[in-house]
Amino acid sequence: MASEAAKAIEAILMVAQEPVDPHLLAQVLEVAPARVSDLCDELQASYEAEDRGFVLVKVAGGYRFQS
């Protein structure tokens, strides 16, 4: 089961037009930037394991979804 912070990251990234800086995510979620990186790593692995039609990538210093 995904944590509330992981769900919030998903929601933010789903509507973002540009890659979102992990430090901004950390501020919004009130967690450490390292925690954001860990959560994004977990989300990436989960999407790959589930063979989703999209991936979570780190690009241009931030995170974004792409197909």
Secondary structure, 3 states (H helix, E strand, C coil): CCCHHHHHHHHHHHHCCCCECHHHHHHHHCCCHHHHHHHHHHHHHHHHHCCCCCEEEEECCEEEEEC
